[in-house]
């Protein structure tokens, strides 16, 4: 009986050690390879990397032991155009490509998701070290937008 108890204790310690030994790059891969419940069509990594120039991912631990995965990038020209198209389609109905190009070229939409503007999105890793949630989004490009609208632009 004692032998069984010792073996069980050792196994529990090994499982605990494996679970706690995740390296920061593993947390980055957890988020990049994961998906958001509302957007199951692609991974977070593919959506964010395709929507921003100079995408960078890193993980760090706060003073309170919270694991954060942080994405940094700058708005791409393609994302700028997608944001403008989505907003215009929502407010003015579907617009022919020629009219959309004319509006884009006029400069009237330059302030919307301006290309080159930096963006930061942080994901907090859960205590189970397998789940995560968006905990912070920040960019002058979307300062007046709701988080759901920001994600709609990123995923389209």
N, C-alpha and C positions, 0 to 999 in steps of 0.2 A: 504494500500500500504506500509506504514511504517512497519507494522507487517511482511509482506512478505519479505521485505528487510532485516529485523533483522534476521528472520529465515534462509534466504539464507546465510547471513554472518556467522551465527553460524555453519551452515552445512559446509561451505567452511573451516572454522577454524578447525572443527573436522576432515575433510578429510586431511587437511594439517598436523594436529597433528598425525594422524594415520600413514601417509606416512613417517613422519620424526622420528617416534618413533621406527623404526626398531632397534633391538638390534644387537650387533656384531654377535651373534650366528645365527641370521636369515640370515645375509649376507653369512656366511659360508655355511649354508644349501642351500641358493640360488645358490651358485656356485657348491657345491657338488651334488645337485640334478639336475643341468643343464647339457647341452651338448654343444659341439663345433659343429659348422655348418658342418665341414668336417668329423665329427665322431659321427653320430647319432645313433650308435648301442648300446651305453651304456652311463651311466652318467659319468660325470667327476670324482665324488667321487669313483665310483666303479673301473674305469680305474686306477686312481692314487693309491688308497688304495691297489689294487692287484699288482701293479708294483713296489712298494717300501716297504721296511721294516720300521717299526716305523713311520707310517704316522701321521702327526700332522697338524691340520688346526687351523688358528686363523684369526681374523679380527681386523683391527686397522684403525684409522683415522690419516692422515698426518697433519702437521702444516697448510697446505693449505686447509684442509677440504676434501681431497680425501679419499674415503673408499677403503681400500686394503684388499683382502682376500689372505692369504699366506699359501701355502702348503710347508711343509718340510718333507723330508724322506731320506732314504738311499737306494741306488740301491740294489735290491734283486738278488739272484743267478738266479732265473727264468728270470728276465729282462735282466741280463747279457747274458744269453744263447739266449734269443729272439733277442737281438741286434746283437749278433754274427751271428746268423742264417740269419737274414734279410740282413745284409751286405754281407755275403757270397753268399746268393741266388741272390742278385743283381749283384754281380761281377763275380761269377763263375758258375752260373746256379744252379739248385737244386742239393743238395748233399745228398747222402744216410746217414741215421742216424749213421751208424757205422763209416763212414769217418768224420762226424761232431763231434762225441764223441772223436775220435782219435785226431782231431785238437784241440778240447777244452782241452783235457787232456795234450797236449803237452806244454801248457802255452803260446803259440804264440798269443793268443787273450786276455790275461789277462788284458791288458790296456784298452780294450774296455768295457765301462760301468762297471767298476770294482765293484764287490759287496762290499757294505758298504760305498761307496763314498756318501757324502751328496749332496742333491739336493734341490733347492728352486724354486718354481714357484709362481708368484704373478698374481692375477687377479684384475683389477681395476673395481670397481662398477660404472656404469653410473649415471648421474644426476637423471635419472628417478627412481633410486634405484631398478630397476628390470632387467637391462641388465648388462653385464660385458664383459671384453675382457682380454686376456692374455697380461700383460704389461712387464713382466720380467721373464726370465728363466736363471738359473745359476747352473752349476755343473762342476767340473773338468772332470766328466765322459763324458760330451758332449761338451767340450769347442770348438771343431773344427766343430761342426755340425750345420746345419741350424735348426731353430725352427720346421719346418715341418717334418724334419727327426726325431727329438727328439719325437715329438708327434706320429709319425708312430710307433716307438718302444714302447712307453707307451701304445698305443691302440691295439697292437698285442700280 
